[in-house]
């Protein structure tokens, strides 16, 4: 039963990532139409700080969360271009 729950959670993660990338593509279109930079370093730093604190509060390794978010964000940027 535990492996089935893990499978369901993994599938949910994939679905959430797909949704995030779809939104990233929409954000890319919006940013292009308003001549905005794709990468906004101040926002990235603020989000990373908030997520790292949230991960820590939930018992997750902040370094793991940082690596995961950096990969996710890099793909998000690629989707916006």
N, C-alpha and C positions, 0 to 999 in steps of 0.2 A: 504493500500500500504506500509506503514512503516513496518508493521510486516513481509511482504514478503521480504523486503530488509534486515531486521534483520535475517530472516531465511537463506537468501542467504549468508550473511556475516558469520553466524555461520557455515554453510556448508563449506565455504571457509576456515575457521579456522580449521575445522576437516581435510580437505584435506591437508592443509599446515602442520599440526601436523603429519599426516600419512607420508608425504614426508620427514619430519625431522627425524622421527624414522627410516625410510628406510635408510636414509643417515647415521644415527647413527650406525645402524647394519653394514653398509659397513665400517665405520670408525673403529668399533670394530675389524673387520677382519684385516684391515690394521695395526692397532696398535698391534694386537697379532702377526702378521707375522713379524713385525719389533721390537718386544719386547719393546713396548712403554707402559707407564702407561696410563690407561683409563682416570683417572682424572688428569687434568693439572691445578693446582690451579691458576697459574699466568694468564693463558689464561681466565679462568673462571672469575677472578676478573676484568680483563680488559674488557671483554664482558659485564659483569653486569654493570660496570661503564658507558660504552658507551650507553647501552640500557636504563639505568636509566635517563641519561641526555637527550636522544632522547625522552623518554616518557614525561619527564617534559616539553620539548620544544613543544610537541604536546598537552599539556593540560591534560595529564594523571597523575594520582597519582603515584609517583615513588615507593611508598610502594606496591601498587597493582602490578605494573610491576615486582618488585623484587619477590613477592610471586609467580606470574605466571611463571616467568623465573626459579625460584628455583624448582617448580614442574616439569616444562618441562625438565630442566636439569637433575633432579633426574631420570626421566624416560629414558632420553637419555643415561645416564650412565648404567642403567639396561639393555637397549637394546644392549649396547656394550659388555656386559659381556657374 
